[in-house]
């Protein structure tokens, strides 16, 4: 079997986000496979994902990404910003063309929409394009156009859970492009210690409930804080503290966060804003229950990371949450309605008052994560897709 060359184009961020951690681990796993030659095209050589590639001796090329092209937070989507950024886009497409011509890859894996756009309608790109949708954005307004462009350009579309494409695309888009869709469950970093104690109890005299993610409306920070206030009102028997790990990334999110902080400051709830946490193992080792209060999600990595560490989960019914936790009598967490902080509070109280269920969920989560979310399984599925596309 001939070796195929796969170029991973990643628009990296200064922080090692959950999504970048997944890609970084995938790169390291695939680089050890003789049938693949893996090359990382990274937008910043000083980012954690690039540093990891260097330490693993993975071939890498640095291509700085103009900030004005970044769709993150919707900054590029305003018409005025799009017009200002257009010359940058033309220059960047030209640079990408030269890199692709020199590498001559057998296929290109675009880490997200931002990465795929400069590759669209490139005469030099004659190899299959794989679009990794991750969270994606619902096809509304300008996002409908961006999704339409990327759907047409991609030869294969990788989703994280069964209904992700139908959740994010219009019905017509889904019907037209469903033949390109491949559902491959992404991996997480499993803990080194796979054993749970025989008796799982809170880690301190107080119960600690954790939240991790971007501090924004989409992630439901306000719902989490409202649940904290509701618990303080309903139950004085259990001392509870709330840990929030994460930061904002736009001005609007910063204003939203300040509003939430003012709201929680007048309540009696014990809430700790930890900021960005580099060492998530520390975070998980100090919480007893993890809450996902999002309004919109893909297949949340933080939920699966908590499961893998034997931490029971309470999560809103969005995106791929049920795919992660399981949707049957053996589910590894409690799923509640979206937009309902009272349900979150009641689910937390039920776990605190029921040690048997608490321990059952902890063990189910650990077992499910170990069997479904290992990096080797993810790499096997991705490698099989790459080989299939390259052989066409």
N, C-alpha and C positions, 0 to 999 in steps of 0.2 A: 504494500500500500504506500503510495507516495505521500509525502508530508505536505499538508496544506498550511498556508499562511493566513492567520486571522489577525486583523488590525482592530484593536479595541479603541474607539474614540470616546474619551470621557471628558466632560466639562466638569473639572474638579473644583472643590471648594476648600477654603483654608482649614475647615474642620473635617474630621473623619466622621461623616454622617453614617447612619445605618446603611443607606443605599450604597455608599462608597465602600463601606467595610465589606459588604456582600461581594461587590465586583472585585475588590482587592483579593479576597480569599479565593474567588473563582479563578483569577489570573494565576495565582500561585499554584493552584491545583492543576490547571490546564497546561501550565508551562512544563510540568513533569511528564507530559504524555508525548511519546515519540511521534505520534501521527500529526501533531500540531506544532507550528511555529507561532508563538504568541508575541505580538508587538503592541505596546501601549502608546497611543497618541494622546498625550495629556496636556491640558491647557496651562498647567503651572507646575514646574519642576520642583517647587518647594512645598507642595501639598502633601498630606500624609499618604495618599494613594500612590503618588510618584515616589516618595521616599521608600515605601514598602516594595515597590517594583525594583528600585535600585538595590535594596538589600537582598532581594531574591534573584538578582542577575537577570531580570526580565528586560528584554530590549524595550527601549522607550524613546520617544521623540517629544520634545516640548514645543507646543504651538500655543502661545498666549492668546487667550480668547478675549476680544474686545468687550469691555463691561457693558457697552451700550447695546450689545446683541443679546444680552441675557434676558430670557423671558421670565426668569424667576420673580415671583411676586407681581407679575403682570406689568413690569416697567416698560417692556418693549411694545406692549400691545396698544398703547395710546398712539393715535395717528401721528402726532407731532414727533414723538420719540422715534417712531418707525422711520420717518423721513430723515431725521438727523442721523440715524444709525445706518442708513442704506449704503453710503460710501464704505463704511467699515465692513459691511456684509460682502460687498463686491470684492474688496481686497482679501478678505478672509477666504472666500470661495477660491480665489486665485491661488492662495497659499496652499489650501487643502488639495487643489488639483495637482500642484507640483509634488506634494508629499505622496499622494496616492500613485502618481505616475512612477515615482522612484521606488516605491515599495512593491508595487504590483501584487497586492494581496489577492488571495482566492475569495475572501469575503470580508466584509466590514461589519463590526458589531457596534451600533450606536447606542450609548448608554441611556439616552433620553431624547426628548424632542429637540432640545437645544443642540445636541450633538448631530442629529440627523439633518437638520435644515441646511447646513452648508454643503451637504453631499447631494442634495436634490438637483436633478437635471444637470449633473456633471458629466460631460462626454467622456472624461477620463475614467469615470467610475463604471467599469464594465463587469464588475463582480457583484454577487448578491449582497444586498443590504439587509441587516437584521436590526429591527427597531425594538429595543427593550422598553416596553411601555411603562413599567413600574406603576406609580400612582396614576399618571396621565391626568388629563383634565376633561371634564364633560364637554361634549360638542355643543357649545352654546356661544353665540356671538363670534368673536375673532377666533376663539379656540376651535370652532367648527372648521374654519378655513385651515388652521394649522394642522388639525387632525387629518383633514382631507388631503393636504399636501403630503404629509408623511405616510398616510395609508397607501397612496398611489405609488410613492417612491420605494417603499420597503418591499422586499421579496418575502420576508417572514416577519411576523409580529409576535413577540414573546410576552405573554401575560402571566400573572402570578397566581390567579385563581380562576375557576371555571367561568364565572359570569363577569369577569372584569371588562372584557371588550364590550359586551352588551350593556353593561352599566354605564360606560363612558361614551359610547358612540351612539349616533342616531340609529334608528331601526334600519334605515336605508343603507347607511355606511356599514353596519354590521352584516347585513345580507350580502352586500357587494364584495366585502373583503374577508369574510369569515374563512375562506379557503387558505388564507395566509396565516391564520392565528394558531399558535402553539402554546398550550398552557404548560408551563414548567414552574413548579414550586421553588422559589428561591430558598437559599440556605441561610443559616444563622451561625454565629460562633457558639458552639456548644461548650459548656464549662468543662474544665479538666476533670473535676470530681463528679462522678456520675452517681454517687451514693447519697441517699437521703437518710436522715436519722429515723429510727423506728417510731419516735414520737415527735411530730412536727408541731411546734408551738411558737408563739410570738417571740421575736428576738430580744425583746426588752420588756420592762414593766408596762410600757405603753405600746399600743398597736401603732404601726407606722404604715400609712397608705401612700403609695407612690404614683406620680404622673411624670412622664418623660416625653418631650417632643417640642416642636416649635410653639412658642407661646402666642397663639393666634386663635381667631374665631373658628377657623376650620377644624382645629384640633380640640375645640370644646373646653378650653381652659375655664371659661365662665361657668360651664356646667359642673366641672370638677369642684370649683370653689363654692358654688351653690350647694353641692352635695355636702361639702365640709361644714357649711353653716347649718344645714338641715340636720346633720348628725349631732352637732353640738346642741341643737335645740331638742332633739328627740331622746338622746341617750347621754346621761351623765355617769353611767356605771363604768363604761370603758374609757380610760384615758387614751385619746387618739391624737396623733400628730400627722401632718400631711407634708410630704416632701415633693417639691416640684423641680425637676431637672430640665433645663432648656433655656433658650434665649429667643429674642426676636430678630428678624432680618430685614424689616422694612420700617419706614417711619410710621405707617398706619398701624403696624403691629405694636410698635413702641407705645403709641397713644392708647391702644386697646389694653396693653398690659398695665399702664398707669391707672386706667379706669378700674381694672380688676383689683389692683392693689389697694386703692382707696376703698373699694367696696368691702374687701375682706378685713381691712384694718379696724373697722367699727364692729366686727363680730367677735365672738369669744373663741373662735376656732384657732388652733395652733398650726399655722402654716409657715413653712420655710421655703423661700425661693433660693435655690442652690446655684442658679446660673448654669452655664455650660459645664457639664461633667465629662471630663476626658476618660476617667476610669469608671466605666459603667458597672464593673464588677463590685466596686465599693457601693454604688447606689443599690444594686440588687441585694447585696448582702445586708443592707440596713432597712429593707422594707419587708412587710409581712403580706401585703395585698397590693396588686398592681391594678390601676384603673386606666382604661382607655375610654375617653369621653368624646371622641371625635364625631364630627358631623359628616366627614368624608374621609375615606381611606382606601389604600390598596390592600395588600395582605400585611398588616402591621408587624414589622420586625420586633418592636419592643414587646408586643404581646407574646410572641414566640420565644423571645429571650427570657422573659419572666417565667414562662412555662418550663423551659429547659432547666431553670434553677429551682424548680419546685415551689414557685410563688403563685398562689391562686389568683385568678384574673376576673375582674368585672369589666365588661366591655359593651359599648353600644353596638347595636345591630347595623353595622355599616360595612361596605366593601367586602373584603374576604375574611371578616372576623369569624364567621361560622366555619369557614374552610380551615382556619387555623385551630380553633378550639374543638371542632367536631360538632356535628349537629344531630346528636342522638342522646340516649340515656347515659352514655359514657363521655359526654362532653367534659372538657378540661377547664371549664370556667362558667361564669354566669353571664348570659347575654341579656341586656336590657334595651328598652326602646331608646332610640336616639332622641335628643332634645328633652330628656326627662331626668333632671337631677334628683328628684325624689326617689325614682326607681334605683338610681345609683346608691343613694344613701341607704335605702332599705336592703339592697343586696349586700352592702358592706356589713350592716348590722346582723343580717342573717348568718354570715360567715363567722362573725365574732361570737355569736351565740350558739354555734353548732360546730364543735371541734371535730366531729366525725366527718362532716361534709368538707370542712376545711382541709383535713388531711387527705381525703379522697381526691379532691381537685388538685392538690399539690402533686400527688403521685401520678395521676392521669396526665397532667401537663408534662412532667418529666419524661414519662414513657412515650407520649405522643411526639414530643419534640425530638427525642433521640432517634425515633424510627423514621420520621418524615422530613426533617429539616437539616440533615447532615450534608456537609459540603461535597462529599464524594458522590452522593446521589444526584445532587444538583449538577455537578460537573459532568457526570455520565450522560445526563439528559441533554445538556447544552452541547457536549461533544458530538453526540449522535445527530443532533440537528445540523451542526456545522458540516459534518461529513456528508449528510444527505444533500444539503444545498450545494456543496462543492462538486458533487458527482453529477449534477444535472447538466 
